[in-house]
Amino acid sequence: MKVQLHDILAVEDRLDYAEPIEELNATLAKANHDYEFRAPLRVRVRYSRSQLDLFFDGEVVGRAEATCGRCLEAFPLDVAQEFSVVLTPATRLSGEIELAPGDLVQSFYEGTEVDLTPLVYEQVMLALPTRPLCGEECRGLCPQCGSNRNTAQCGCTVETGDPRWSALRNLKIDRGA
């Protein structure tokens, strides 16, 4: 979604729209295959300006199909992320600048329009967990036979400890002296 600069006034305006997901899914597929969105994202944005600075506050909501990092099963993951971004003209950049803590919500724009798509995608990626889990109680896969421990019990015995240290486990320590 693109917003023309001349449409952004000092008086706050609103925009509600559906953000396409094809580019987002392509980006996520390059990074990992843990997430895929099946429907467009719902975006609500309030925007305004103060001289040359542009202010965008809103929320992005969507549902991804995620793959659990423990059991490898697919599960739905609701994503909701609020955001607040300040855009400053890129022409204000000159040489090195030192960032203050408040500058972390600041980005830059140039040209006669602002493309909200990269901002929305960035917020979605920030909202996704680093390692998706279908649930905190997920027991994962058996390391020996690969069966899903959430759905079936396997008869495998689980070795405790690192097998490279097994020779040392058989040594006896004489503590009598």
Number of C-alpha atoms within 10 A of each C-alpha: 13 9 14 11 15 8 12 18 14 13 9 12 14 12 12 13 13 15 20 16 18 14 12 19 18 12 14 16 13 8 10 9 13 20 23 21 19 14 14 15 22 17 20 17 19 15 22 19 19 11 9 10 15 23 20 21 15 18 19 23 18 20 18 20 15 24 21 19 17 19 20 16 13 17 16 14 20 13 16 18 17 16 16 15 18 19 18 18 14 12 9 8 10 7 5 6 7 5 9 7 6 7 11 10 11 15 15 16 16 12 9 9 14 19 12 15 16 13 14 24 19 11 18 21 15 11 15 18 13 10 11 19 21 19 10 8 8 15 13 20 17 19 10 12 10 11 16 19 15 13 11 8 10 13 9 11 8 9 8 7 9 7 10 7 9 11 8 9 9 8 8 7 6 6 5 4 3
